[in-house]
């Protein structure tokens, strides 16, 4: 797994993570990767992206979380 925090202009604490995998069972293999990105949005919120890319069906998800005031 690779994981890194960085600043992007005025946006601080952006997080990105990437994990690769390979799974083999009964002479069939699946390999791919997970990727995750999250960043602050305003003072009290976070937006995120998660993706799974591999031999099977790819998927992705976008999220928003607010901590309130």
Backbone as CSV, one residue per row, in Angstrom:
resi,resn,N_x,N_y,N_z,CA_x,CA_y,CA_z,C_x,C_y,C_z
1,UNK,0.842,-1.175,0.000,0.000,0.000,0.000,0.888,1.240,0.000
2,UNK,0.508,2.182,-0.823,1.158,3.482,-0.849,0.163,4.510,-0.345
3,UNK,0.617,5.390,0.516,-0.262,6.404,1.074,0.529,7.695,1.231
4,UNK,-0.128,8.817,0.937,0.595,10.079,0.983,-0.372,11.227,1.288
5,UNK,0.050,12.140,2.139,-0.666,13.388,2.393,0.108,14.510,1.729
6,UNK,-0.605,15.470,1.143,0.067,16.588,0.493,-0.867,17.786,0.450
7,UNK,-0.310,18.933,0.094,-1.079,20.160,-0.082,-1.209,20.435,-1.576
8,UNK,-2.381,20.926,-1.974,-2.636,21.236,-3.373,-3.081,22.696,-3.442
9,UNK,-2.125,23.594,-3.660,-2.433,25.016,-3.602,-2.842,25.398,-2.193
10,UNK,-4.023,25.998,-2.067,-4.500,26.411,-0.740,-5.222,25.282,-0.001
11,UNK,-5.403,24.134,-0.640,-6.056,22.989,0.005,-4.993,22.151,0.703
12,UNK,-5.135,22.029,2.017,-4.148,21.303,2.806,-4.689,19.940,3.203
13,UNK,-3.771,19.006,3.451,-4.100,17.665,3.954,-4.936,16.827,2.986
14,UNK,-4.570,16.862,1.716,-5.173,15.962,0.734,-4.532,14.593,0.932
15,UNK,-5.336,13.544,0.920,-4.840,12.187,1.160,-5.097,11.314,-0.062
16,UNK,-4.088,10.549,-0.467,-4.257,9.583,-1.545,-3.634,8.257,-1.107
17,UNK,-4.328,7.169,-1.394,-3.837,5.829,-1.064,-4.088,4.907,-2.246
18,UNK,-3.167,3.976,-2.456,-3.306,3.013,-3.536,-2.822,1.653,-3.050
19,UNK,-3.601,0.625,-3.314,-3.273,-0.738,-2.919,-3.481,-1.659,-4.106
20,UNK,-2.498,-2.484,-4.396,-2.640,-3.489,-5.445,-2.921,-4.851,-4.835
21,UNK,-3.607,-5.699,-5.595,-3.890,-7.041,-5.093,-3.839,-8.058,-6.225
22,UNK,-3.589,-9.293,-5.850,-3.659,-10.428,-6.768,-4.174,-11.611,-5.977
23,UNK,-5.201,-12.234,-6.495,-5.850,-13.344,-5.816,-5.965,-14.496,-6.804
24,UNK,-5.550,-15.683,-6.401,-5.635,-16.842,-7.284,-6.258,-18.014,-6.533
25,UNK,-7.228,-18.656,-7.187,-7.897,-19.809,-6.592,-8.422,-20.692,-7.721
26,UNK,-8.151,-21.974,-7.631,-8.667,-22.957,-8.592,-8.333,-22.564,-10.035
27,UNK,-7.079,-22.183,-10.264,-6.559,-21.804,-11.588,-7.220,-20.565,-12.184
28,UNK,-7.853,-19.758,-11.383,-8.396,-18.485,-11.847,-7.793,-17.375,-10.993
29,UNK,-7.409,-16.300,-11.653,-6.747,-15.204,-10.950,-7.535,-13.910,-11.122
30,UNK,-7.477,-13.093,-10.116,-8.046,-11.751,-10.159,-6.966,-10.810,-9.652
31,UNK,-6.725,-9.759,-10.374,-5.736,-8.780,-9.929,-6.262,-7.389,-10.234
32,UNK,-5.839,-6.457,-9.430,-6.305,-5.093,-9.625,-5.775,-4.164,-8.561
33,UNK,-6.478,-3.049,-8.386,-6.028,-2.051,-7.428,-7.205,-1.283,-6.852
34,UNK,-7.001,-0.803,-5.637,-7.918,0.116,-4.976,-7.232,1.476,-4.921
35,UNK,-7.993,2.528,-5.129,-7.446,3.877,-4.990,-8.436,4.723,-4.192
36,UNK,-7.902,5.563,-3.331,-8.737,6.403,-2.477,-8.143,7.809,-2.425
37,UNK,-9.000,8.801,-2.531,-8.584,10.198,-2.463,-9.575,10.930,-1.573
38,UNK,-9.079,11.707,-0.628,-9.970,12.535,0.194,-9.333,13.893,0.421
39,UNK,-10.195,14.901,0.555,-9.701,16.256,0.752,-10.728,17.080,1.511
40,UNK,-10.253,18.056,2.288,-11.168,18.940,3.008,-12.001,19.763,2.025
41,UNK,-13.231,20.063,2.431,-14.116,20.891,1.618,-14.723,21.935,2.553
42,UNK,-14.215,23.128,2.479,-14.655,24.157,3.418,-14.052,23.910,4.792
43,UNK,-14.682,24.470,5.805,-14.146,24.356,7.162,-14.528,23.065,7.870
44,UNK,-15.675,22.475,7.530,-16.190,21.355,8.315,-16.581,20.135,7.492
45,UNK,-16.099,20.016,6.271,-16.543,18.921,5.411,-15.368,18.259,4.701
46,UNK,-15.630,17.054,4.197,-14.641,16.281,3.448,-15.320,15.658,2.234
47,UNK,-14.649,15.690,1.093,-15.119,14.957,-0.082,-14.131,13.825,-0.345
48,UNK,-14.641,12.727,-0.883,-13.775,11.570,-1.096,-14.139,10.842,-2.383
49,UNK,-13.178,10.103,-2.904,-13.374,9.248,-4.069,-12.723,7.905,-3.764
50,UNK,-13.414,6.823,-4.046,-12.867,5.479,-3.899,-13.125,4.714,-5.184
51,UNK,-12.110,4.034,-5.684,-12.271,3.253,-6.899,-11.633,1.890,-6.770
52,UNK,-12.218,0.920,-7.454,-11.698,-0.443,-7.505,-11.602,-0.832,-8.976
53,UNK,-10.396,-1.102,-9.433,-10.163,-1.426,-10.833,-9.431,-2.751,-10.903
54,UNK,-9.979,-3.701,-11.656,-9.351,-5.011,-11.714,-9.830,-5.824,-12.886
55,UNK,-9.655,-7.130,-12.769,-10.020,-8.050,-13.833,-11.529,-8.161,-14.000
56,UNK,-12.267,-7.930,-12.949,-13.725,-8.038,-12.997,-14.364,-6.690,-13.259
57,UNK,-15.464,-6.444,-12.594,-16.191,-5.194,-12.755,-15.507,-4.072,-11.979
58,UNK,-15.287,-2.942,-12.643,-14.733,-1.768,-11.975,-15.853,-1.037,-11.239
59,UNK,-15.491,-0.366,-10.158,-16.491,0.408,-9.422,-15.854,1.666,-8.857
60,UNK,-16.686,2.667,-8.622,-16.199,3.896,-8.005,-17.316,4.510,-7.174
61,UNK,-16.907,5.330,-6.217,-17.859,5.951,-5.303,-17.330,7.323,-4.910
62,UNK,-18.214,8.296,-4.877,-17.877,9.641,-4.427,-18.673,9.904,-3.156
63,UNK,-18.020,10.503,-2.165,-18.702,10.744,-0.901,-18.519,12.170,-0.404
64,UNK,-19.407,12.567,0.478,-19.360,13.877,1.120,-19.730,13.681,2.587
65,UNK,-18.931,14.253,3.468,-19.186,14.146,4.900,-19.095,15.529,5.520
66,UNK,-20.100,15.905,6.292,-20.103,17.188,6.985,-20.120,16.951,8.491
67,UNK,-19.230,17.610,9.200,-19.149,17.477,10.651,-20.081,18.448,11.368
68,UNK,-20.825,19.225,10.631,-21.729,20.195,11.258,-20.962,21.396,11.775
69,UNK,-21.634,22.220,12.538,-20.983,23.444,13.035,-20.745,23.384,14.502
